[in-house]
Amino acid sequence: MFLTNHGHVLLTLYRNPDLRQRDIGALVGITEGAVQRILHDLEDGGYVEVRKVGRRNHYEVHPEHSLRHPLEADHTVGELLGQLCDDVS
């Protein structure tokens, strides 16, 4: 696998920002607890914004955010997602 679980969660949220954590875990193949930890990391890093909508969460991925590793720092999340999805802004 080339993507980490963080990358898989980010891609899943970009494709469907209203998924429940249980559903994200099922799609990625990780536990709900792992999803919670990854979401916390992504939110702390500024890659994802979490907003409460009723009893559910809505996740907004920030495609303009730069990748963190020095080898990819001149690229954005949107560029990565653009290679994997058809409709990245």
Secondary structure, 3 states (H helix, E strand, C coil): CCCCHHHHHHHHHHHCCCCCHHHHHHHHCCCHHHHHHHHHHHHHCCCEEEEEECCEEEEEECCCCECCCCCCCCCEHHHHHHHHCCCCC
